[in-house]
Amino acid sequence: MAAVQRHTGINAAARRSAVTWEQEWLPEIQANLARLNQMDLGALPDGDLAAVLDDALRILARHWEIHFTISFAVVNEFERWHRNRFPDAPATEAQQLLQGQMNASLASDRALWQLARGFDALTLSDYLTRYGARPAIYCDLGAPTWAEAPAPVLHLIEKYGSMADPAARVAAMAATAADLARRVSERLEPAERPAFAELLTLARATARMKEDHSFWIEQQTTGAVRRICVAFGRRLTGAGILRAPGDVALLTLAELLAFGAGQVQPHLPQAIVARGAEWAANRQVRPAPWVGATPEDDEPAPPIATAWQGMGVSAGKVVGPARVVYNLAEAYQVQPGEILVCRETDPGWTALFGLAAGLVLDTFAGGMLSHAAIVAREYQLPTVVRAEGILASVRSGQVLAIDGTTGAVALVQS
């Protein structure tokens, strides 16, 4: 590791993250989740269930502490080193060296593909047990998970049947990356090769960790805590306090724990109705299109754009019909061969990457190390971020041409 630091200037925390994730953090997270998920929540008295929830919230806090400790700087350092060492190499070469790694999201997609192809060894129940903790809304304890409401899974299974095996694509990229790494190593001086090999290994592990940590912390942990909350919701529904178990999201933590302690709370039924109405009303509110003073009414509207220059984060060119969406629920409408156009993505969108022909984001969304960029490269999905204003100008069905290398996006057919 010292050689890597001398040649690249990587700080110690960044170098430790990938190793610590594999050896310490991931085993800790998996052990915590196994303990929570194996509990028979229905058999616990109310007080014990309250204690489990309290424990689960401590685990949630600990897992997010790990989340914010992780450093992904090695990937940036690797790309910077490669650019400085090989200034004439294609801009995408450093990214290609990191491709071809199976991660948790890709494994989830391959399981969907197996379900769609009717593999006898995997059932829908198996899939939901393994991957059903994904919430309908990113990191939202109030949103149902796929295990509770599997309609998105069934929708995806229907479309995945026409896809090729995702694992075959990953294997092909891995072979390409290995061959490229061999050729890059041959272009180096013999004394440089050990440092390159170390840095490449760390960068690959860090890129894989980018997606895996989201799966285990942001999806699996949220889902485990949600499961406990819904167990409370079932009891509150049985007691006539809630209309449905999912309405548990309308309670405060203090109210849940008080219920577990057997305290009578006569205000709850009326408070829940009021909170539900407020929540429903707030969902209909659209944020203002500007911040600060209201523009003058006679200010001319900006012209409708037909081309955008964004930032290419996943190489490739594609032409296809746009599918413009504003949230994940709408995104499930995407059809194979369409270009998904949205504001941003999070790990909940991953299963759609295997269906889309391309991806365009209206926002910057983290650049080369964003969730969209890293996962799109593993899907070989041409992707452009920071195509500002495209959501306001493009409609579903219009044909776009995108270049994931240069970041160019153009409307080619209305």
N, C-alpha and C positions, 0 to 999 in steps of 0.2 A: 504493500500500500504506500510506503514511503516514496517509491519510484513514481507512482501516479501523482502524488502530491507535488513532487519536484517538477514534474513535466507539465502539470496542468493548474496547480494552485488550488485544488479542491480543498475546502475546509473539512475539518475532522467530522463535524456533525453530518455533513452531506455524505461522507464516505461510510459512516456508521449506519445510516438509516436502513439501507437495503439488507445489510447483514443482521441488524437488530430485529427488523421486521420478520425475517425468516426464522431466526433462532429464539426470539423472546416474545415479541409483541403478538404475532399471529397465533402461536400456541396459547398464549394467555387469553386472547379474544375467543378462540375456539373453545377453550375449556369453560369460560364463563357462559358462553351461549349454550353449550351442551348442558350445563347444569340448569339453566333457566328453561330450556325447551323440553327437557325430559320430565319436568314436574307435571304431575296430574293436578292441574289447577282446580278442577271441579271438585276434587276430594278434600281440599283444604278448607278449614273454618275461615270465617271472614277475617279474623285477626291475623291468622297466618298468611292469608293472601295479601293483606296490607303489608306485612313484613317482607314478603317476597317482592312486592312492588317497590318498597323502599330500597331493598337490596338491588333491584334491577336499575333503579335510577342512579345509584352509586356506580354500577357497572357502566351505564350509559355515559356518565361523566368521565369515567376512567378511559373508556374507548375514545371519546372525543379529545381527551388529553393526549392520547397517542396520535390521533389524527393531526393535531396541531404541532406535534413534535417532529413529525416526519419531514424530511427535506428531500426535494426532487432536483436539487441543484446539479447533481451529477450529469443529468441528461443535457442541461444547458452547457455544462463544462465540456462534455464530450463533443457536442456540435460545434462549440467555439474552437476547441482543439483541432477538430477535423478541418474546419474552414481555414484556420491559420496555417495548418500543415499542408493542406492541399487546396490552395486558393483557386486552382483551375478546374477542380472536380465539379461535377454537377451538384447543384444546390440540394438535391434530394438524396445524395449518397449517404450522408450521415444518418438520415431517417431510415433508409433501407437497411443499414447495418443493425438497426434495433428491431426490425420487424420479424414476424414469424414466431411469436411466442403465445402459447395458449394462456389465457387469463380467465378469471372467474366469469366474466360476462360472455366471453366466447364459448366457454364450457356450457353456460346456460343456453346459449343459442343452439349449440350442437344437440343438446338434450331436446330442445324444441323440434329440431329437424328430425331426430330419431322418433319422436312422438308422431310427427306428421307422416313419416314413412312407415309407421306401424311396427316398430321394433318391439318384439314381445317382451324383452327384458326390462322395458321401462313403461310405467303406467302414468296416467295423469296424476294420480295420488302420489306416486314417487316423486314426480317432478315438483309438485306443489310443496311436498315436505322439504325438498332440497333447495328450491328456488322461490318458493311462494311468499317469502318475507318482503318482497319488493313492494313498497307502498305506492298507491296510485298517485300520490303527490310527494315529491322528494322530501325525505326526512320529516314528514308530517305525521305525528302520532295520532292525529285525528282522522287520517285518511285510511280507508280499508286497504288491506294488502291483497296481492293476487290470490293467496290462500283463502281469504274470505270471499272475494268476488272475482272468480277466475275468468270472467268474460273476455278480458284482453288476451289471456293465454289461448283460449279457444279460437279467438279471432286470428291470432298469429299462427297457430298450428295449421289453420286452413290455407294460409298463404305460404308457409314454409315448405309445403310439399313439392313446390316447383323449383326449389333451390338445390344447388349442389352441396355436397357435404362440407360444412364449414371447416372441419378438421383437415380436409384435403387442401383447402386453400392455405391454411396456416402452415401446413407441412411444406407446401411448395415455396412459400415465402421464407421459411426457415432455411431451406436448401439454398435459395438465392442469397440470403444474408450470409450464410456460412461461406459460400464461394466468394462473395464480395469481400468478406473479412480476410480470407486467404490472400486475395489479390492486393488488398490494401497493405497487409503485413509485408508482402514481398516488395512493395514500394518504399518501405521504411528502412532506415539503417538498422543493422542487427542490434545495436544497443538500445534502440527505441522500442523494439518489438515486445519485450516483457511489459513495459508500461502501457502500451496500446492494448495488449490482451487483458490486463487488469482493469483498465478504464472501460473497455468494451463490456466486460462481464458485469461490472458495477452499473453501467448505464442501462444494460438490458434488464437487469434485476430491478432497477429503479423504475423503468418504464412499465414493467409488468406490475409492480407494486402500486403504481398510480391508479390502475383500475381495480386491483384486488382489494386495496384498503377501502375503496368506496363500497365494494360489495359487502365486506365484513362489518364495517363500521356504520356506514350510512344506510345500508339496506337491512342486513341481517340483525343488527343490534336494534334498530328502530322497530323492526318487525317483532322481535322478541318482547320488547317492552309493550308494544301495541297488543300483543296476545294477552298479556296480563291485564291490561286496561279493559279489554273486551270481556275477559272473564268477570271482572267487576261489573261491566255493563249488563251482562246476562243476569246477575243477581239483582241489580237495581231495576231491571225490567221486570223480573219476577216479583219484586216488591211493589210494582206499580209506580215507581218513581220515574223511570224512563219509558219512552215509547218503543225504543229499539236499542239493542246493545251498543250500536255505534254512536248513540247519543252521549255515551260516556265522555266524549271529547268536549262536551259542554259543561263539564264539572271542573272545579279546581282540584289540585292535588290535595289540598287540605280537606275538601269535602269528601274525596274518595277515602282518605285515611280515617276521617271521622266516621264514615259509614262502616269501615272495617272494624273500628273500635266499638261499634254498636250505638253510636250517638244518634239520637233522633234529630232530624233536620227538616222541620215542617216547611221551610222556605223553598226547598229544592224543586218541587214540581212546577211552581209558578216561575221560579227563576230560570229553569231550563227552557220553558216555552218562550220567555222573553229573549234569552240568549240565542235560541235557535232562529227566532225571527230577525234578530240583529245580524246574525251570521249570514242568513240568506239575503238580506238587504245589501250587506257589504259586498257580497259576491257579484252583485249587479253593477257596482260602482266601477267606472273606468277612470283611470288616472288622467289628469289634464295633460294635453300634449306639449305643454311648455312649463317652465319654472320661472317665477318672477312675474313681471308686469304682463298683462294681457296684450297680445299684438293688436295693432290698429285694425279695425274691421276692413279698411280699404287697402290693407297691405296685400300686394299681389301674391297669389298662391305660387309656391315653387313649381317649376315645370316638372311634368312626369318624366322621370328618367327612363332610359332604355339600356344603359350600360353602367356598370359599377366597377370600381377598382378596389378590391379588398386585399386580404392577405391569404395566399395559398398555404395550407397547412397539411394537405394530403394530396400527393401528386396524381395526375391523370386528367384527361379531358372527357367530357361527356355532353351530349345534347339530349334533352328530354323534356317532357311536360312538367311544369312546376306543381307541387302540392304545398300550398301556403297554409300554415297552421300556427295557432297562437298558444296552444297548450298540448299536453301529452294526450288528452282524450281525443282531440282532433287528429293528432299525429297517427293514430291507429288506422286512419282512413288511407294512408299511403299505399299505393299499389306498386308492385314490382316494375322497375324501370322509370319511376318518377323521381324528380329532384326535390328533396325535402327542403323547404324554405321556412325558417323559423327565427325567433329572436336568439335563443340559446338552447343548449341541451344539458342534461345531467345524466347520471348513470341509469335513470329510469327509462331513457330513450334507447338504450343500447340495442335491444332486440329489433328495432326498426332499421338499424344500419345495414342489416343483411338483406333488406328488401329494397331499399332506395338505390337509385343509380348515382346519386350525388347529393351533396349537402351544402347549403348556403346559410350562414348565420348573419343576422343583421348587426350583432354586437361583436366586440373584440373577443370576449369570452376566453381570455387567457392565452391566446396565441398558440405557439407550437406545443406548449405543455398543457393546454386545456384538455378537458375530458373529450370533447368532440375531436380534437386533433389526434390524440394518441389512439383512441379507439378506431377512428376512421382509417388511420394508416394500417391497422391490423385487418380491416375489412377491404383494403385497397379501394376505398371509397373517395373519389375526388371531392375535396372539401375546401371551401373558401369561408373565412370569417371576416368580420368587419366590412361587410358589404352594406354600408350604412344607407338606410332609406329604402332598401329593397322591399320590405314588407308593405310599405305605403304605395308601391308602384306596380307590383306584380300580383296577378290573380291566378288561382289554380287553373291549370289547363294550358296556360300560355307556355310556349316553348323557350327554354333557356339553354344557353351554351356556357359551360363553366370550365375553367382551367385551374386545377388545384395546385399547379406549380407557380403560375404567375399571379394568381388571385383575380383574374379577369372574369367578369360575369356579364353576359349580354342577352337581351331579349331578342330572339330571332324570329318569333312568330306570335302574333297576338291571338 
